């Protein structure tokens, strides 16, 4: 395992973190341990392991699409503060 020099200040800057010198030293040691563990994992033979996105299959629980009547325009615009020609009127924000 090769020693990796970690620029903790640069990583903290990318993460938008303000670290004290003591925190930088602590985080630097923790990052070195994490990278060491990853280096250990790289030594494993995973040639027979099929790649997966999730360890457990996920299923989306959604209702099937079905055609239903939509909300009538009058009811949709009932509480609108401003309306015209069946549309909501909103303040202009782009000039």
Helices and strands as residue ranges (DSSP letters): H 8-14, H 21-42, H 73-76, E 83-84, E 87-88
